[in-house]
């Protein structure tokens, strides 16, 4: 009986812990939108990674989890950090500047679908009819989200923002491809720490010209920036890893589907963002396709 109680207690703890990164990551789109009023997209990402790197390195020191990296893998770490952190956040943050936090979160939610497409093309992963239908649904959903009532407005800054978020999504897919070989050799937290440190140096060409314009952000922006670095880039990682080991990858992935839902709610109450009926339909298609893919 005690084992049953302990098992159930651990399950509920895991569910609670996995909801934390879901909420943190959902609100990250709102936090980024707020900080963008005072800092450039590249500078926000740069400072966010510095904060995250400090925490990750301290954790590796505290737990004695450092693993030396082979010289031949340094290039992969740098390349993956460039695509998955530098390009991803520059594209995403710039996109959020022009589009809504809600739109950005819904587009990013479709990443698993496009990762599946890349794996099918590059690694010959088998795709069944159900997966094909999910891919079509997701692409249609993204189209509805980025359009204005179903019509592409090429002059709209919102469309430009949406397309930049899609570019961020593509950068993330490339990142996952680079990570495939690394994840077989090193613990995921070690990979993340090294990539985060590498990204700080890789960001320099993008922020060097902004140094003279840097200033201490307002208390609101500073709190949101610290939130992005501490809770979104560092703490969420630990919570997600702990919970996913106990809940399993399928259940864990299912919880991530709540991110765009919470982002839309936060966007509505914090930023006053609104969605059209067409965009809501697009979100439903994206969410439905991801749920179905997880069951495939």
Residue frames as qw, qx, qy, qz and C-alpha x, y, z in Angstrom:
[[0.000, 0.886, 0.464, 0.000, 0.00, 0.00, 0.00],
 [0.324, -0.776, 0.107, 0.531, 2.88, 2.35, 0.86],
 [0.412, -0.098, 0.600, 0.679, 4.49, 1.65, -2.53],
 [0.196, 0.645, 0.657, 0.337, 1.20, 2.51, -4.25],
 [0.150, -0.934, -0.247, 0.211, 0.90, 5.76, -2.30],
 [0.397, -0.591, 0.329, 0.620, 4.51, 6.68, -3.02],
 [0.386, 0.176, 0.682, 0.596, 4.03, 5.86, -6.70],
 [0.090, 0.805, 0.550, 0.201, 0.92, 7.99, -6.91],
 [0.288, -0.869, -0.052, 0.399, 2.61, 10.80, -5.03],
 [0.426, -0.335, 0.490, 0.683, 5.53, 10.72, -7.49],
 [0.297, 0.475, 0.686, 0.465, 3.09, 10.74, -10.42],
 [0.042, -0.922, -0.385, -0.002, 1.25, 13.82, -9.15],
 [0.389, -0.725, 0.182, 0.538, 4.57, 15.53, -8.41],
 [0.438, -0.024, 0.612, 0.658, 5.72, 14.80, -11.96],
 [0.178, 0.709, 0.602, 0.321, 2.50, 16.20, -13.42],
 [0.207, -0.934, -0.176, 0.231, 2.86, 19.34, -11.30],
 [0.449, -0.552, 0.358, 0.605, 6.49, 19.77, -12.30],
 [0.401, 0.201, 0.645, 0.619, 5.85, 19.32, -16.02],
 [0.088, 0.858, 0.491, 0.121, 3.12, 21.95, -15.88],
 [0.333, -0.786, 0.023, 0.520, 5.67, 24.48, -14.62],
 [0.318, -0.248, 0.522, 0.752, 7.78, 24.56, -17.82],
 [0.197, 0.556, 0.718, 0.369, 4.57, 24.51, -19.87],
 [0.108, -0.925, -0.345, 0.121, 3.41, 27.67, -18.11],
 [0.390, -0.655, 0.224, 0.607, 6.88, 29.24, -18.07],
 [0.351, 0.000, 0.642, 0.681, 7.42, 28.61, -21.80],
 [0.129, 0.719, 0.643, 0.231, 3.89, 29.81, -22.61],
 [0.170, -0.937, -0.185, 0.243, 4.49, 33.10, -20.80],
 [0.555, -0.315, 0.315, 0.703, 7.94, 33.52, -22.41],
 [0.308, 0.497, 0.525, 0.619, 6.27, 34.88, -25.55],
 [0.186, -0.920, -0.312, -0.145, 4.58, 37.58, -23.44],
 [0.571, -0.681, 0.083, 0.450, 7.79, 38.37, -21.54],
 [0.540, 0.039, 0.423, 0.727, 9.71, 38.72, -24.79],
 [0.128, 0.740, 0.465, 0.469, 7.06, 41.08, -26.14],
 [0.366, -0.912, -0.165, 0.089, 7.42, 43.25, -23.03],
 [0.598, -0.511, 0.248, 0.566, 11.25, 43.37, -23.08],
 [0.527, 0.376, 0.474, 0.596, 11.20, 44.19, -26.82],
 [0.010, 0.956, 0.263, 0.131, 10.00, 47.68, -25.91],
 [0.308, -0.910, 0.250, 0.116, 13.48, 48.43, -24.54],
 [0.421, -0.486, 0.691, 0.332, 15.96, 45.97, -26.05],
 [0.503, 0.434, -0.536, -0.521, 16.61, 44.63, -29.54],
 [0.961, -0.001, -0.097, -0.259, 15.71, 41.01, -30.39],
 [0.745, 0.347, -0.476, 0.312, 19.39, 39.95, -30.55],
 [0.026, 0.494, -0.544, 0.678, 20.32, 41.66, -27.26],
 [0.754, -0.303, 0.198, -0.548, 17.41, 40.01, -25.43],
 [0.973, 0.098, -0.206, -0.027, 18.55, 36.59, -26.63],
 [0.506, 0.499, -0.502, 0.493, 22.19, 37.40, -25.77],
 [0.226, -0.465, 0.512, -0.686, 21.47, 38.42, -22.17],
 [0.884, -0.163, 0.048, -0.436, 19.03, 35.54, -21.75],
 [0.907, 0.202, -0.345, 0.132, 21.75, 33.04, -22.66],
 [0.237, 0.513, -0.559, 0.607, 24.29, 34.63, -20.31],
 [0.561, -0.375, 0.374, -0.637, 21.86, 34.22, -17.41],
 [0.967, 0.013, -0.049, -0.249, 21.06, 30.64, -18.43],
 [0.705, 0.431, -0.490, 0.280, 24.76, 29.75, -18.91],
 [0.077, -0.524, 0.586, -0.613, 25.64, 30.85, -15.39],
 [0.756, -0.221, 0.325, -0.523, 22.90, 28.68, -13.89],
 [0.954, 0.223, -0.167, -0.109, 23.67, 25.65, -16.08],
 [0.533, 0.506, -0.556, 0.388, 27.42, 25.80, -15.38],
 [0.302, -0.461, 0.562, -0.617, 26.83, 26.18, -11.64],
 [0.899, -0.076, 0.154, -0.402, 24.57, 23.13, -11.78],
 [0.864, 0.350, -0.347, 0.104, 27.20, 21.07, -13.59],
 [0.221, 0.529, -0.612, 0.545, 29.80, 22.12, -11.00],
 [0.546, -0.356, 0.429, -0.625, 27.45, 21.41, -8.09],
 [0.939, 0.023, 0.189, -0.285, 26.49, 17.96, -9.38],
 [0.344, -0.511, 0.718, 0.323, 29.96, 17.22, -10.83],
 [0.751, 0.436, 0.482, -0.121, 28.30, 16.43, -14.16],
 [0.216, 0.789, -0.396, -0.417, 30.96, 17.90, -16.43],
 [0.873, 0.140, 0.431, 0.183, 31.87, 15.65, -19.34],
 [0.203, -0.533, 0.443, 0.692, 34.84, 16.55, -21.59],
 [0.696, 0.630, 0.172, -0.299, 33.87, 17.12, -25.20],
 [0.748, 0.027, 0.447, 0.490, 35.85, 15.50, -27.98],
 [0.131, -0.453, 0.269, 0.840, 37.60, 17.93, -30.29],
 [0.030, 0.126, 0.769, 0.626, 35.75, 16.59, -33.33],
 [0.102, -0.645, -0.757, -0.014, 32.38, 17.30, -31.65],
 [0.167, -0.488, -0.204, 0.832, 33.10, 20.97, -30.94],
 [0.070, 0.036, -0.486, -0.870, 32.03, 21.90, -34.46],
 [0.288, -0.440, -0.797, -0.297, 28.68, 20.13, -34.01],
 [0.296, -0.597, -0.555, 0.498, 28.12, 21.86, -30.67],
 [0.089, -0.364, 0.070, 0.924, 28.89, 25.26, -32.18],
 [0.157, -0.108, -0.650, -0.736, 26.71, 24.59, -35.24],
 [0.308, -0.525, -0.790, -0.070, 23.78, 23.30, -33.20],
 [0.248, -0.570, -0.395, 0.676, 24.08, 26.26, -30.81],
 [0.031, -0.178, 0.292, 0.939, 24.13, 28.64, -33.76],
 [0.290, -0.258, -0.681, -0.621, 20.94, 27.24, -35.28],
 [0.456, -0.500, -0.737, -0.006, 19.05, 26.22, -32.11],
 [0.362, -0.639, -0.380, 0.562, 19.88, 29.26, -29.98],
 [0.186, -0.346, 0.163, 0.905, 21.34, 32.15, -31.99],
 [0.138, -0.099, -0.592, -0.788, 19.27, 32.00, -35.18],
 [0.262, -0.505, -0.820, -0.065, 16.23, 30.55, -33.42],
 [0.237, -0.670, -0.471, 0.522, 15.94, 33.36, -30.87],
 [0.084, -0.294, 0.215, 0.927, 16.90, 36.15, -33.26],
 [0.189, -0.218, -0.705, -0.647, 14.20, 35.02, -35.69],
 [0.315, -0.564, -0.762, 0.046, 11.65, 34.32, -32.96],
 [0.242, -0.567, -0.338, 0.711, 12.25, 37.53, -30.99],
 [0.007, 0.182, -0.329, -0.927, 12.20, 39.64, -34.16],
 [0.225, -0.328, -0.790, -0.466, 9.03, 37.87, -35.27],
 [0.289, -0.606, -0.675, 0.307, 7.34, 38.51, -31.92],
 [0.152, -0.346, -0.056, 0.924, 8.20, 42.20, -32.35],
 [0.226, 0.099, -0.419, -0.874, 5.93, 42.37, -35.40],
 [0.531, -0.278, -0.688, -0.408, 3.31, 39.73, -34.70],
 [0.625, -0.576, 0.119, -0.513, 1.35, 38.80, -31.59],
 [0.216, -0.427, 0.842, -0.250, 2.67, 36.55, -28.85],
 [0.764, 0.143, 0.497, -0.386, -0.36, 34.32, -29.46],
 [0.758, 0.598, -0.173, -0.195, 0.44, 33.89, -33.17],
 [0.219, 0.662, -0.708, 0.112, 4.09, 33.14, -32.44],
 [0.441, -0.273, 0.789, -0.331, 3.28, 30.47, -29.86],
 [0.829, 0.301, 0.331, -0.336, 0.80, 28.74, -32.19],
 [0.646, 0.664, -0.364, -0.091, 3.31, 28.63, -35.05],
 [0.016, 0.569, -0.790, 0.226, 6.08, 27.29, -32.80],
 [0.706, -0.108, 0.568, -0.409, 3.66, 24.62, -31.57],
 [0.882, 0.418, 0.008, -0.216, 3.82, 23.01, -35.00],
 [0.022, 0.725, -0.685, -0.068, 7.57, 22.32, -34.72],
 [0.583, -0.172, 0.791, -0.073, 7.08, 18.56, -34.03],
 [0.757, 0.536, 0.340, -0.153, 5.25, 18.18, -37.33],
 [0.468, 0.839, -0.274, -0.037, 8.00, 19.83, -39.35],
 [0.285, -0.590, 0.755, -0.035, 10.66, 17.88, -37.44],
 [0.752, 0.120, 0.639, -0.105, 8.85, 14.72, -38.53],
 [0.673, 0.731, 0.053, -0.096, 8.95, 15.90, -42.16],
 [0.151, 0.822, -0.549, -0.002, 12.71, 16.55, -41.98],
 [0.493, -0.357, 0.789, -0.087, 13.36, 13.15, -40.40],
 [0.800, 0.370, 0.456, -0.123, 11.34, 11.47, -43.13],
 [0.564, 0.815, -0.127, -0.027, 13.32, 13.26, -45.85],
 [0.124, 0.780, -0.595, 0.146, 16.78, 12.95, -44.30],
 [0.250, -0.370, 0.860, -0.248, 16.64, 9.80, -42.19],
 [0.428, 0.003, -0.793, -0.434, 14.07, 7.79, -44.15],
 [0.252, 0.070, 0.757, -0.598, 11.68, 7.60, -41.22],
 [0.034, -0.342, -0.867, -0.361, 8.52, 5.79, -42.27],
 [0.283, 0.117, 0.214, -0.927, 5.37, 7.88, -42.45],
 [0.161, 0.361, 0.917, 0.053, 1.96, 6.28, -42.51],
 [0.011, -0.589, -0.549, -0.593, -1.31, 7.72, -43.82],
 [0.411, -0.800, -0.416, 0.136, -2.27, 9.02, -40.39],
 [0.487, -0.472, 0.048, 0.733, 0.97, 11.01, -40.18],
 [0.245, 0.230, 0.480, 0.810, 0.46, 12.43, -43.66],
 [0.192, -0.746, -0.542, -0.336, -3.02, 13.65, -42.70],
 [0.497, -0.737, -0.234, 0.393, -1.61, 15.21, -39.51],
 [0.446, -0.187, 0.242, 0.841, 1.09, 17.00, -41.53],
 [0.070, 0.471, 0.537, 0.697, -1.52, 18.38, -43.94],
 [0.357, -0.803, -0.473, -0.058, -3.74, 19.51, -41.05],
 [0.534, -0.590, -0.091, 0.599, -0.83, 21.21, -39.30],
 [0.336, 0.029, 0.352, 0.873, 0.33, 23.05, -42.43],
 [0.108, -0.639, -0.549, -0.528, -3.24, 24.21, -43.06],
 [0.478, -0.764, -0.381, 0.207, -3.45, 25.32, -39.42],
 [0.479, -0.370, 0.075, 0.793, -0.24, 27.36, -39.71],
 [0.170, 0.324, 0.482, 0.796, -1.56, 28.97, -42.90],
 [0.271, -0.759, -0.519, -0.285, -4.78, 30.02, -41.15],
 [0.537, -0.666, -0.235, 0.460, -2.82, 31.43, -38.19],
 [0.421, -0.276, 0.196, 0.841, -0.49, 33.60, -40.28],
 [0.114, 0.422, 0.557, 0.706, -3.20, 34.95, -42.60],
 [0.212, 0.123, 0.285, -0.927, -5.73, 37.71, -42.13],
 [0.681, 0.273, 0.368, -0.571, -9.08, 35.91, -42.20],
 [0.821, 0.207, 0.523, 0.090, -7.67, 33.31, -44.55],
 [0.575, 0.789, 0.070, 0.205, -6.02, 35.78, -46.95],
 [0.706, -0.183, -0.006, 0.684, -2.29, 36.52, -47.18],
 [0.083, 0.993, 0.081, -0.003, -1.63, 40.26, -46.81],
 [0.801, 0.205, -0.065, 0.558, 1.91, 40.64, -48.19],
 [0.148, 0.674, -0.109, 0.716, 2.08, 44.26, -47.02],
 [0.660, -0.696, -0.107, -0.262, 1.26, 43.39, -43.41],
 [0.055, 0.650, -0.661, 0.371, 4.00, 43.66, -40.78],
 [0.752, -0.256, 0.472, -0.381, 2.17, 40.92, -38.89],
 [0.944, 0.325, -0.027, -0.050, 2.74, 38.57, -41.82],
 [0.431, 0.674, -0.510, 0.315, 6.45, 39.45, -41.78],
 [0.372, -0.519, 0.616, -0.462, 6.53, 38.65, -38.07],
 [0.913, -0.005, 0.288, -0.287, 4.76, 35.34, -38.64],
 [0.829, 0.503, -0.227, 0.088, 7.20, 34.40, -41.42],
 [0.133, 0.673, -0.612, 0.393, 10.16, 35.19, -39.14],
 [0.651, -0.328, 0.555, -0.401, 8.71, 32.86, -36.49],
 [0.954, 0.271, 0.064, -0.109, 8.43, 30.18, -39.20],
 [0.523, 0.666, -0.465, 0.258, 12.13, 30.83, -39.96],
 [0.303, -0.557, 0.640, -0.434, 12.83, 30.25, -36.26],
 [0.893, -0.031, 0.330, -0.303, 10.94, 26.98, -36.48],
 [0.841, 0.498, -0.201, 0.069, 13.09, 25.89, -39.45],
 [0.164, 0.687, -0.598, 0.380, 16.25, 26.81, -37.50],
 [0.609, -0.375, 0.561, -0.417, 15.02, 24.61, -34.63],
 [0.961, 0.214, 0.088, -0.149, 14.45, 21.67, -36.99],
 [0.604, 0.620, -0.430, 0.256, 18.07, 22.01, -38.20],
 [0.224, -0.612, 0.594, -0.472, 19.13, 22.13, -34.54],
 [0.852, -0.168, 0.378, -0.320, 17.39, 18.83, -33.78],
 [0.892, 0.421, -0.156, 0.047, 19.19, 17.22, -36.72],
 [0.304, 0.659, -0.553, 0.410, 22.59, 18.33, -35.39],
 [0.477, -0.493, 0.523, -0.506, 21.61, 17.14, -31.92],
 [0.960, 0.032, -0.123, -0.248, 20.90, 13.59, -33.06],
 [0.769, 0.307, -0.452, 0.331, 24.57, 12.56, -33.09],
 [0.038, 0.520, -0.500, 0.692, 25.43, 14.58, -29.97],
 [0.698, -0.370, 0.189, -0.583, 22.66, 13.06, -27.85],
 [0.966, 0.029, -0.254, -0.021, 24.15, 9.61, -28.38],
 [0.649, 0.309, -0.422, 0.552, 27.47, 10.68, -26.84],
 [0.142, 0.170, -0.451, 0.865, 26.70, 13.15, -24.06],
 [0.042, -0.548, -0.742, 0.385, 24.00, 13.77, -21.40],
 [0.168, 0.755, 0.479, 0.417, 21.42, 16.25, -22.62],
 [0.308, -0.929, -0.135, 0.157, 22.13, 18.77, -19.84],
 [0.565, -0.423, 0.332, 0.626, 25.83, 18.79, -20.77],
 [0.395, 0.387, 0.555, 0.621, 24.97, 19.40, -24.43],
 [0.051, -0.897, -0.396, -0.191, 22.62, 22.24, -23.48],
 [0.459, -0.801, 0.031, 0.382, 25.23, 23.87, -21.22],
 [0.529, -0.199, 0.447, 0.693, 27.97, 23.74, -23.86],
 [0.267, 0.566, 0.568, 0.535, 25.63, 25.00, -26.59],
 [0.187, -0.934, -0.304, 0.022, 24.50, 27.86, -24.36],
 [0.481, -0.660, 0.203, 0.540, 28.08, 28.92, -23.64],
 [0.470, 0.079, 0.564, 0.675, 29.00, 28.63, -27.32],
 [0.161, 0.768, 0.545, 0.297, 25.99, 30.72, -28.31],
 [0.274, -0.876, -0.115, 0.381, 27.20, 33.65, -26.18],
 [0.365, -0.433, 0.453, 0.689, 30.29, 33.99, -28.40],
 [0.292, 0.316, 0.739, 0.519, 28.27, 33.35, -31.56],
 [0.023, 0.864, 0.498, -0.076, 25.91, 36.18, -30.63],
 [0.376, -0.565, 0.047, 0.733, 28.73, 38.76, -30.57],
 [0.219, 0.072, 0.515, 0.826, 28.61, 39.63, -34.32],
 [0.116, -0.627, -0.667, -0.386, 24.86, 40.28, -33.96],
 [0.380, -0.849, -0.355, 0.093, 25.06, 42.51, -30.86],
 [0.605, -0.166, -0.031, 0.778, 28.48, 44.21, -31.11],
 [0.129, 0.368, 0.255, 0.885, 27.01, 47.23, -32.89],
 [0.434, -0.696, -0.420, -0.388, 24.33, 47.58, -30.19],
 [0.621, -0.259, -0.477, 0.565, 26.69, 47.86, -27.21],
 [0.164, 0.113, -0.107, 0.974, 26.77, 51.68, -27.24],
 [0.429, -0.353, -0.258, -0.790, 22.97, 51.81, -27.05],
 [0.584, -0.307, -0.741, 0.123, 22.67, 49.38, -24.13],
 [0.201, -0.475, 0.307, -0.800, 21.17, 50.78, -20.96],
 [0.076, 0.049, 0.893, -0.441, 19.82, 49.39, -17.73],
 [0.271, -0.393, -0.693, -0.540, 16.26, 48.25, -18.53],
 [0.473, -0.451, 0.105, -0.750, 13.29, 49.34, -16.46],
 [0.385, -0.244, 0.789, -0.412, 12.35, 47.17, -13.46],
 [0.819, 0.261, 0.281, -0.426, 9.51, 45.54, -15.44],
 [0.727, 0.576, -0.358, -0.107, 11.73, 44.62, -18.39],
 [0.077, 0.564, -0.781, 0.258, 14.56, 43.52, -16.09],
 [0.609, -0.114, 0.660, -0.426, 12.25, 41.16, -14.19],
 [0.859, 0.404, 0.111, -0.294, 10.98, 39.70, -17.47],
 [0.505, 0.661, -0.554, 0.023, 14.53, 39.29, -18.80],
 [0.181, -0.413, 0.828, -0.334, 15.61, 37.46, -15.64],
 [0.772, 0.115, 0.440, -0.444, 12.44, 35.39, -15.92],
 [0.789, 0.538, -0.218, -0.200, 13.42, 34.36, -19.48],
 [0.354, 0.595, -0.699, 0.178, 16.94, 33.38, -18.45],
 [0.232, -0.306, 0.802, -0.458, 16.28, 31.73, -15.09],
 [0.641, 0.133, 0.589, -0.474, 12.86, 30.11, -15.42],
 [0.780, 0.527, 0.020, -0.336, 12.50, 29.58, -19.17],
 [0.584, 0.632, -0.510, 0.005, 16.04, 28.71, -20.25],
 [0.151, 0.421, -0.822, 0.352, 17.36, 27.00, -17.10],
 [0.415, -0.097, 0.699, -0.575, 14.82, 25.93, -14.46],
 [0.797, 0.271, 0.033, -0.538, 12.26, 24.65, -16.97],
 [0.564, 0.444, -0.690, -0.093, 14.87, 22.31, -18.37],
 [0.009, 0.234, -0.886, 0.401, 15.36, 20.59, -15.00],
 [0.576, 0.117, 0.479, -0.652, 11.63, 20.32, -14.32],
 [0.765, 0.391, -0.220, -0.463, 10.92, 18.89, -17.77],
 [0.441, 0.399, -0.803, 0.038, 13.73, 16.30, -17.62],
 [0.193, -0.132, 0.823, -0.517, 12.68, 15.13, -14.14],
 [0.650, 0.235, 0.364, -0.624, 9.01, 14.80, -15.10],
 [0.699, 0.454, -0.378, -0.404, 9.55, 13.28, -18.55],
 [0.215, 0.349, -0.905, 0.113, 11.70, 10.49, -17.09],
 [0.251, 0.076, 0.834, -0.485, 8.77, 9.45, -14.91],
 [0.589, 0.452, 0.302, -0.598, 5.83, 10.19, -17.20],
 [0.657, 0.201, 0.640, 0.343, 7.44, 8.97, -20.42],
 [0.182, -0.154, 0.363, 0.901, 8.06, 10.87, -23.68],
 [0.061, -0.455, -0.726, -0.513, 4.54, 10.43, -25.08],
 [0.301, -0.779, -0.531, 0.147, 2.73, 11.83, -22.04],
 [0.373, -0.526, -0.013, 0.764, 5.33, 14.59, -21.65],
 [0.153, 0.070, 0.510, 0.843, 4.93, 15.65, -25.28],
 [0.138, -0.640, -0.703, -0.278, 1.17, 15.75, -24.84],
 [0.326, -0.744, -0.353, 0.465, 1.53, 18.28, -22.01],
 [0.306, -0.258, 0.250, 0.882, 3.55, 20.57, -24.30],
 [0.078, 0.489, 0.672, 0.550, 0.44, 20.95, -26.43],
 [0.232, -0.819, -0.489, 0.188, -0.92, 23.25, -23.73],
 [0.427, -0.286, 0.038, 0.857, 1.79, 25.88, -24.38],
 [0.035, 0.248, 0.398, 0.882, -0.03, 27.77, -27.18],
 [0.356, -0.670, -0.614, -0.217, -3.31, 27.54, -25.24],
 [0.488, -0.656, -0.292, 0.496, -1.76, 29.23, -22.19],
 [0.345, -0.099, 0.208, 0.910, 0.05, 31.74, -24.44],
 [0.091, -0.504, -0.541, -0.667, -3.23, 32.78, -26.02],
 [0.462, -0.741, -0.485, 0.041, -4.79, 33.20, -22.56],
 [0.510, -0.490, -0.088, 0.702, -1.81, 35.20, -21.27],
 [0.255, 0.139, 0.374, 0.881, -1.74, 37.28, -24.45],
 [0.195, -0.662, -0.564, -0.453, -5.40, 38.15, -24.04],
 [0.505, -0.784, -0.344, 0.107, -5.23, 39.16, -20.36],
 [0.566, -0.500, 0.046, 0.654, -1.72, 40.69, -20.22],
 [0.264, -0.159, 0.401, 0.863, -1.29, 42.25, -23.66],
 [0.450, 0.521, 0.273, -0.672, -4.90, 42.60, -24.76],
 [0.071, 0.251, -0.777, -0.573, -4.31, 40.47, -27.87],
 [0.717, 0.264, 0.346, -0.544, -7.28, 39.13, -29.79],
 [0.275, -0.099, 0.881, 0.371, -7.71, 36.23, -32.18],
 [0.546, 0.188, -0.289, -0.763, -9.94, 35.96, -35.22],
 [0.884, 0.026, 0.311, -0.347, -12.24, 32.98, -35.72],
 [0.803, 0.522, -0.289, 0.001, -9.98, 31.86, -38.59],
 [0.185, 0.611, -0.679, 0.364, -6.88, 31.92, -36.35],
 [0.608, -0.279, 0.580, -0.465, -8.69, 29.98, -33.64],
 [0.937, 0.267, 0.057, -0.218, -9.60, 27.38, -36.29],
 [0.581, 0.618, -0.498, 0.181, -5.94, 27.23, -37.29],
 [0.194, -0.527, 0.697, -0.446, -4.89, 26.71, -33.66],
 [0.830, -0.059, 0.389, -0.395, -7.39, 23.87, -33.30],
 [0.877, 0.443, -0.180, -0.053, -6.00, 22.17, -36.44],
 [0.310, 0.635, -0.629, 0.325, -2.40, 22.49, -35.19],
 [0.438, -0.390, 0.646, -0.489, -3.29, 21.15, -31.73],
 [0.910, 0.105, 0.219, -0.335, -5.34, 18.28, -33.16],
 [0.767, 0.530, -0.359, 0.041, -2.56, 17.25, -35.54],
 [0.107, 0.582, -0.700, 0.399, 0.06, 17.22, -32.77],
 [0.655, -0.233, 0.537, -0.478, -2.17, 15.18, -30.45],
 [0.934, 0.281, 0.036, -0.216, -2.75, 12.64, -33.24],
 [0.548, 0.624, -0.529, 0.176, 0.97, 12.47, -34.08],
 [0.213, -0.509, 0.707, -0.442, 1.78, 11.68, -30.45],
 [0.787, -0.034, 0.482, -0.384, -0.61, 8.73, -30.67],
 [0.753, 0.522, -0.327, -0.231, 0.87, 7.43, -33.93]]
